[in-house]
Amino acid sequence: LKSKISDYAERLSKRQRDNIGGAIWLAPSILGVATFYIIPFCVVIYFSLITSTINPSFAFLDNYINLFGNRAFQEATANTIKFSVVAVPLAVALSLLIALMLEARIPLKSYFRTFFLSPLMVPVASVVLIWQVLFHPNGAVNELIMLFGARGIDWMQSEFSQFVVVVLFLWKNLGFNMILFMAALSNIPREILETAEVEGAGPIRKLFYIKLRYLSPTLLFVTILSLINSFKVFREVYLLTGDYPYGDLYMLQHFMNNIFRFLDYQRLAAAAVVMTIAMVIIIATLFIAENRYGRDVEE
Amino acid sequence: VRKNIKRLLAAILVAALLIPMLAGCRRSQDNIFGTPEFVFLPEIVSLPDEVQYVSNLIYSNDRIFFMSEVILNEMTWETELRIYSMNTDGTNLTRLENFTRLELPQFDQEGVYSWVDVRSIIADSNGSLWVFENWQATRWEPYEQLGQGFLLSKLDDTGAKISSIDLSALVAGEEFPWIDSVVMDSFGNIYVSTSGMSGLDITVLDTNGDLQFKIADQPWGQLLSMSDGRVALAGYVESIQKRALRPFDHAARAFGDAIPLPDNAWDVYPGTGDYSVIFRTGNSIFGFISETEESVRLLNWLESNIIPDSIGNLTVLPDGRIICTNWSYNMITGRGGIEVMILSRIPYSDLPVRTIITLASAQLNWSLLHQIVQFNRTSLEYRIQIIDYSDFNTDEDRSAAIRKLSTDIIAGNIPDILDVSNLPVAQYAARGLLEDLYTFIDADPELSRSGLVEAVLKASEFDGKLVRMFPSFIVNTVIGHPSVVGPGEGWNMAEFRAVLDANPRADKPMGEWLIKTNFLEAALMNSMDQYIDWETGRVHFDTGDYAQLLEFANMFPDVFVWDDDMMWEGPDQMIANGRQIMMQTNLWDFESLKWQRDMFGGEIVFKGFPTDSRQGSSFTSFIGLAITTRSNNKDGAWEFLREFLTSDWQRANFNGMPVNKEVFDEMAAQAMVEREGWNGPAIPMPGGRRIIIDDTVDDDDDDSLGDVADPEIDDGWDDGWWFPQDKPLTQQEVDQIINLINSITNFTNTNQELMFIIMEDASDFFNGRRSAQDTARITQSRVSRLIAEQS
């Protein structure tokens, strides 16, 4: 058998041999990705195109039409977009600002860094508990507000509810984003910054014309990461308010989680496909923007 | 060499990547849809007529021993405690002739009650029997505990006591002296558990009764012997925050390491054979192996066609057979009797071949269980196999059963019959999971739609389909006297409030017992349609009516606090003096209307809960069964379901108003017949009620037995037993109920998710944290999402 394999191998070109060898070594990973991601996603697409898993028949786009016409889906989508539009830019901008501050020569720099990273070490369940105490109608935040003569706010059951979660999201994510920006800042060639300084460029010019351009791949990465995290804020909201939160806190994951329990797999599958397409479009757009903006730096 | 090492490492890494993927290929060890590997066949051992009661059944030296209290004289209630023994196949039943119970000390005082209780029979490792007895003497008036004692006696083969150990000294001086249990290990050491003030004390004695050591202040637990001969304490262990077995290390005079017990091991029995201990759950018996902390299902009662409710004295023999007692009751003769059952294991494949019908349930109903066993015993063609999803629930997760069922449904593991009694039937119907049962009713040679109470079937429909079958129903409504609440059925919130305003004396308008949450829940269950338009998915909690309902509910107390004064003001009196003007009621039958009618002065009107549609009454049913569309055995499933709708079944098993029209009409006709009284004359009472005295009963030893002139008769307890005998219903009153039933269009809303949201928000209002308007606004937002998701 060994000699047969050797004969066969000798008949192949080196390129063909490399391809076969590569395929063999890649097979486990491909098999794993196919088993746990690609095939299930194909099943999801199939589910989104049939009437029911119990008595299936082809529904074409009916599930999608039904989904887009569903008020709960519309509200969940609007709330998720609203949250992401507010929280993601804030998470990127604030973490960049903190990274720039910590890059400067300020006292107690390492303590500040640890301070911003500490939320990463706290389990979500504990964070949520603290948030519940802080933003309870009789909680610490309302006590503080009332010291200044204002009326207390029912934070989680009012129009301010999303504000509470945005603050929680920023508190939880700023530290990690900051570390990524700090790493990227330290990779900017010192000689370019020094040359700019010699040629009379101020801090603002250096920031916009040198640092931000060198930071553009990291900016893209942090934005994508924050965007993904903003979609995952469901966990915190669920622990804070349960399956059916009030007002703006009802996110896409609430919708998907709830309809899973109602066995509405067709609508769930359609929502998953729509969400995937939306994410692909957003991330592709970000890649295109980064390509255009940071191309000269990378070259 | 280095190259080969790299290749080897790469190959190992590839294998490591592949292995986890094989995890999904694991063959399920517990295929809940498969047939069982084996079942147990019961063999009944008939006991002599005098044995009416069996206790303390144990196995020792290839014999079964048990105790029975035999009635010697039914008139004087003279009894005798006896110990019997028999072979493990039920033969050679003999009595241990020389056994006599402990002699009671004599007390010279009058009014002293004393008794002896044989608490347990224990077999030591030599096969000798011991009995643990306890005597007590009490004087009731004035109450005084005059004494008690605890004695452990060794018996010879004839039951004669050959030696005794007085255990009373172990609890002497205690304020409440009590010995919980006595257990022996294989070395003859005696373990005695006593309840002290700060926990459980375990005293260890040698065979002669001499003290060896004592372990004090342990958390409460159950002493039992393990199969390896050790004694263990089964109970909650703080360090692992679980129930566990703690075997005694006799040499170290301390407990060994705690062995965690499974979550469902609450009812634990001594071990035998390979199993350290045995434990019993609702439907099964398990053996627990302490070394591996593994539990093995030994028997499933239902698979063996046995109803486990009346099973007692469970003992597993070393050869795997199971001996137990069963209390059987004959509904026709009205007599019960005890029987010993010897259960022998046989392979399932040895049973006659029958088509399996799977029935899935998340919470099995008692009468459904009985019907399944009955069907399996009689059907030659089909066998119902129960898939009890409640087994998947844990203490931490009570919704695991429904989640597992949902996952199975989506995975295509769909049973033939679904017990939808506690399941979201509307969602299942919407997904096309349930068959239209009208098809089966219409094709049935014996049943027909007109032969059933059609209004109830109609109210149960989803999109014109009858997707669940229920044998009986209950009508939920609110009643009052027409002169107070107004003539005509139904009302809206404005009319309801007007009645309240017109009756300022009614400080408890719906009675003393109703609390805020109960009222709101009942009101919403009956009037949810007012707030939710199920067709369009629109929600109307913010229109003002719901806020009004909340404010009205807030008039009720938070909790019901018992007050001695209430003893003297029941609903009759509260209605009579105007404090109560209506009553929430569940009509289980026609009879219950009689006393309600009389309580309201002889006339009532069905108002229901206030709703815009003036239709605030609803139906409820306890059993709900459905046939799934994916079933391959629909005919077999229907053969099982149809039995519930037959007149014979409904006559014998009524629990609510029967759905079978023939039985329903019989029940209505029966309510119009004057019942025969007992032995005494009927005494007219205000409001049309009559009292009948059963003068064969005398419970106070006075001379006025059945004396109708005795003024003390009003309290109902002095002379004999009295029974209210209400006036029979008139045809008009029966028609009134039938009209109500025909007018009801909905079943009680049992959408648990919906009720949870509403009640969660309402609790903030009841606690004063939010106004009614804010609560309505929040509920509107949350419920509208829920309804939109489901629409």
Chai-1 contact restraints between the chains, C-beta under 6 A:
chainA,res_idxA,chainB,res_idxB,connection_type,confidence,min_distance_angstrom,max_distance_angstrom,comment,restraint_id
A,P28,B,V14,contact,1.0,0.0,6.0,A-B,restraint_1
A,P28,B,L17,contact,1.0,0.0,6.0,A-B,restraint_2
A,P28,B,L18,contact,1.0,0.0,6.0,A-B,restraint_3
A,G32,B,M21,contact,1.0,0.0,6.0,A-B,restraint_4
A,T35,B,M21,contact,1.0,0.0,6.0,A-B,restraint_5
A,S52,B,R431,contact,1.0,0.0,6.0,A-B,restraint_6
A,S52,B,G432,contact,1.0,0.0,6.0,A-B,restraint_7
A,T53,B,I410,contact,1.0,0.0,6.0,A-B,restraint_8
A,I54,B,R431,contact,1.0,0.0,6.0,A-B,restraint_9
A,I54,B,G432,contact,1.0,0.0,6.0,A-B,restraint_10
A,I54,B,L433,contact,1.0,0.0,6.0,A-B,restraint_11
A,N55,B,G432,contact,1.0,0.0,6.0,A-B,restraint_12
A,R71,B,A788,contact,1.0,0.0,6.0,A-B,restraint_13
A,A72,B,R785,contact,1.0,0.0,6.0,A-B,restraint_14
A,A72,B,A788,contact,1.0,0.0,6.0,A-B,restraint_15
A,A72,B,E789,contact,1.0,0.0,6.0,A-B,restraint_16
A,Q157,B,I778,contact,1.0,0.0,6.0,A-B,restraint_17
A,Y244,B,I757,contact,1.0,0.0,6.0,A-B,restraint_18
A,Y244,B,R782,contact,1.0,0.0,6.0,A-B,restraint_19
A,Y244,B,R785,contact,1.0,0.0,6.0,A-B,restraint_20
A,Y244,B,L786,contact,1.0,0.0,6.0,A-B,restraint_21
A,Y246,B,I778,contact,1.0,0.0,6.0,A-B,restraint_22
A,Y246,B,S781,contact,1.0,0.0,6.0,A-B,restraint_23
A,G247,B,S781,contact,1.0,0.0,6.0,A-B,restraint_24
A,Y250,B,R785,contact,1.0,0.0,6.0,A-B,restraint_25
A,N258,B,E789,contact,1.0,0.0,6.0,A-B,restraint_26
A,I259,B,E789,contact,1.0,0.0,6.0,A-B,restraint_27
A,F262,B,Q427,contact,1.0,0.0,6.0,A-B,restraint_28
A,F262,B,Q790,contact,1.0,0.0,6.0,A-B,restraint_29
A,L263,B,S406,contact,1.0,0.0,6.0,A-B,restraint_30
A,L263,B,Q427,contact,1.0,0.0,6.0,A-B,restraint_31
A,L263,B,R431,contact,1.0,0.0,6.0,A-B,restraint_32
A,Y265,B,I410,contact,1.0,0.0,6.0,A-B,restraint_33
